[in-house]
Amino acid sequence: MTVADAEALSIGEVHSLYRAHVNSSQVTLMTTFGFGRELVDHAEGAYLHMRDGRRILDFTGGVGVLNHGHNHPRILAARKAFQEARRMEVHKTYFSPYLAALGHNLAAVLPGDLNKSFLPNSGAEAVEGAIKLAYKYHGGRRNTIMHADISFHGKLLGSGSVTGGAQNHFAFPAIPGVVSFPYDDLDAVRAAVKQARNAKGGCDVYAILIEPFSASTMRSCSEEFLRGLRELCSAEDIVLIFDEIYSGWGKTGTLFYFMRHPGLLPDVLTTSKSFGGGKSSISAYVARDPVFDKAYGNLTDALLQSTSTTYYGFGEETATAIEAINVAVEEDFPGQARRIGRLLEPGLRRLQHDHPDIVADVAGAGALWGVFLRNNVKVLDLVGRLAPKGLAKDPLFATKLVTSAVIDALYRDHDIYTYYTLNGRSPLVAGPPLVVSDVDVKHFVECLDATFSVGVPKLLVRFVRERVSSLW
C-alpha cells in the first residue's frame, strides 16, 4: 500500500486490517465507543475534524501529549524547515547542533544544576534510563529501588516493575530489589529505607522514584513529603527521581509540578509527552551534574547511558522539541493552565454539588482534573453478573462502566472526546490542550452537566444495549 492508499481506506477496511495485522481485540474494545467507529480527517488546536464533517472537541489533550494542541503552526513550521533544508538525522559520530541546543534549553528552564540530558524516544525509556543512571551512580553496590504504590512509570519490564496499582493485572518478570511505599507517606518511606540495609549495615537503596503529581489518580505529594524525601535522599546518598512525564510543560499550572516549591530539586527528572510538541516521539531524563558525571563522566562509561544505540536524539525530533519548549515558555503554558483551571475547578465542583448522587469527588491542578463518579446503581449488579469473567473480576468494573457511559454520551450527544484513567479510581479526565479557549471550557462543563442530568440509569441502559453488548 502507498500513503495515498492508506488515506483512502474506509473505517471498515481499517478495522479489517487492524484485526489481521495489529490486534483484533483492540478493535472490539475501541469500537465500544463511538470514536472507534469513524476516522479523523484532520486536526487543529483543540479540535478533531471527522471525515463526515463533525467537529469534535478533544478534551483528552492527547493523554498529556497535546499541551500545544493538534498541529501547532510553529511546530509544523519548525519541522518543515528542517525537512526542506535536508538536515541530517541519525549519525551519532557527528555532533548534532539540535541535540546540543535542546540540552541547553532543558537546562535553561530547569532549576539548579539539572544540566545533563539524555534523549530517548518514550517516557518508559526515560524512566529506564534514569533507573540505570542511579544504579550506575552507585557502581552496582546497592540493590534496592523504591516507588509509590499508585505510581505509573511505563509498561516495559523495568518501568513496569516500578509501576503500582490496578494496571498490573498480569505479572511480568520484574527487576530485582523493588520495594513499594504508600504515596505521600514520609514515615513509611523512612521506615522502608531504614529496613533496606546491606550486609555492612549501610543503606542499600540506590533510587527512589516518585510522581509529584499522579496524573492517573489526580493525587499530589504534599510539600512536606517532597522536601522530607529530598532531605532523606541527600542524607543517605539516594538518587531521587521525579517522574513528570505527564504533568510537565505547564499542565498543572507550573512548568513542572515540583517547581511550585522553591529550592526543591530532584537528582533526575523524566519528561516526555508534550515535550515533543504533539509531533515528535521524544523523551528525556535530565540529571544533576554530580550524579551524571559520577555515573558516566569518563571515557570508559561515556556511551553506557543510552537505552538504545541507534534511535535517540534524531535531528527532526530534537528540532521539534526545541521549538516545543520555546512555545511553552513564550506562550506561557503554565499561565494558560491556570486560566483553564480557574474555569474548570469551580465548574466541576458545582457539578459535584448539583449531582451528589453521581459525582463523588473532584481533584486536580491547573488544566488537569479528574471527576470521580459513583457506581451505586442497581442495574450494575445484573451487568456485573453478565459480564465476561475477565471484566467481572475487575474491582473497578462498575466504576469504569458508569464512566464509560458518560464518556459515550459526551461523544455521541455533544461531540466532546474524553477518557478515564486505568489506575487509581479511574476518574473521568478533563485535561484539554493548553490552547483551548474559555468558551470551549465552559461548553465542556455545560455538556457534562447536561449529561449528568439525563441520569446514570438511562445512560447505562443505552450504553450497555448499544455498545457493551458487542463485547459478549
Secondary structure, DSSP 8 states (H G I E B T S, - for coil): --HHHHHT--HHHHHHHHHHHT-HHHHHHHTTSGGGSS-EEEEEBTEEEETTS-EEEE-SGGGGT-TT-BT-HHHHHHHHHHHHTT-----TTS--HHHHHHHHHHHHHS-TTEEEEE--SSHHHHHHHHHHHHHHHTTT---EEEEETT----SSHHHHHT--STT--S-----TTEEEE-TT-HHHHHHHHHH-B-TTSSB-EEEEEE-SEETTTTEE--HHHHHHHHHHHHHHT-EEEEE-TTTTTTTTSSSSGGGGSTT---SEEEE-GGGGTTT----EEEEEHHHHHHHH-STTTTTTT-SSSSSSS-HHHHHHHHHHHHHHHHTTHHHHHHHHHHHHHHHHHHHHHH-TTTEEEEEEETTEEEEEE----THHHHHHHHS-HHHHT-TTHHHHHHHHHHHHHHHHHH-EE-EE-SSTT--EEE---TT--HHHHHHHHHHHHHHHHH-HHHHHHHHHHHTGGGG-
